[in-house]
Amino acid sequence: MKTLIIILAAAAVVTYALPGESLLDRARRIARGGKRVLGEVLAVDQVAYGRGRYYGVRLLLKTSQGKLPVYLGPSWFVNSQPMKVRPHDVIEVTGARVTCEGRPTLIAAEIRKGGESLRIRSGEGLPLWRRSRGE
């Protein structure tokens, strides 16, 4: 659970970077890491981080290569979007692959379902929730 909290926090502030990398460089690396994954949503849940002060949204996606955790962003941001993701939805996720405890994990930048899309990060890889709070 501790590692899960660390990964979610890293996704929220884009801090899983190489030493000496600027915030903008990290964001660009996420944008360039645009892996596309198609799968069925098995679960959608909230994950606490920051000693329970903040919550993020995580999906468990069933893909052709197995189950893949997908981190979206802060609950307040994801839940305020018009597109909702629910269990049994078939979605395509674009994002950056990272490794957590030796297992593949995806930090989402965009989700597509049918004709709808949910953008979570800009084309430069910056979190869109920062704009929502005026940062």
N, C-alpha and C positions, 0 to 999 in steps of 0.2 A: 504494500500500500504506500509506503514511504517513497518508493521509486516512482509509482504512478503519480503521486503528488508533484514530485520533482519534474517529471516529464510534462505534465500539464502546465505547470508554472513556466517552464522553458518555452512551451509553445505560445503562451500568452504574451511573453515579453521578448520572444525571439532571441534567446540567449544560448542556444546550443550551437555555438560557433567555434571557429578555429581561433587560437590565440592571436591577438593583434588585429582581429577583424572588426571593422566598425559596424554599427547597427545597420546602416544602409547596405553594407556588403553582405551582412547576414541575411537581410531581407531579399536581396537579389539572388542569393544562393537558394533560398526557398523557392523563389519564382522560377529559377532555372531548373530546379529539381522536379519539375512538373510531371510526376508519374501519374498515369491514369489507371484507375482500378475500377472494375465493374463487379458488383456483387449485390447480395440480398442482406438487408439490415436484420440482424438477429436481435439486437437490443439497443436501446437508447437510454443512457443514464447520466446522472450528474455525479461529478467527482469533486470532492472538497479539496481545496488547497489554501495555503496561507493560514494555517491553523483553523480551518473551518470558516474563515471570514469570506471566502470567495468560492464560487462553484463554476465548474466548466462542464461542457457537454462532450460526452464520449459515445461513439457508436462502436458496435461490434459487427463487422462486416464479414459475411461468408463469401469467399472468392473461390475461384477455381484452384487456388493454391492453399486453401485453408482459411482459418479465421484471422482477421486482421483488425486490431484496435485502430480507430480513427478519432483523433482529437480535433474538435471544431473550434472552440473558443469559449469565452465567458457565457454563462447561462443567460444573463440579462440581455446580451447581444443576440445570441442564437434564437432565443425564445421570442424576441421582438420582430423577427423577420416573417414575411408573409408565407414563405414556403416552410412547411413542416416535414420532418423526416420521422417516420414511424417504423416499428418492426414490420417486416415482410415487404417493405418497399424495395424495389430494385433501383439502385442508384449507380451513378458514375462519379467517382471522387477524383479530383486532381489535387495533388499536394506533394509534399516532400517526405521521402522515406527516411526514417531514423531507426536506430536500434535501441530497444529498451530491454535490459536483462537478457540480451542475446536474441531477442525476438523482433521481427520487423513491426514497425508502427508507422502510421501515416499522420502527418500534420496537414489538415485539409486547407486548401486555398479556395476551392469551389466544388459545389455538389450540383449534379444535374439529375432531375427526376422527371421523366416525360418531357414536356415542353418547358418546365420550370427550371430555374437555377437559383442557387443560394451562393452568393459570393461572400467569402470570409476574409480574403486578403486581396490587396490590389495586385495589378500586374507586376509591380515591383516587389511583391511579397510582404508588404506592410499590412498589419492588421487593420481592418476597416473599423473595428470597434473603437480605435483611438480617435477617429474622426467623429464618431457618435457622441463622444464625451468632450469634444472640443479640444483635444490634445494636439 
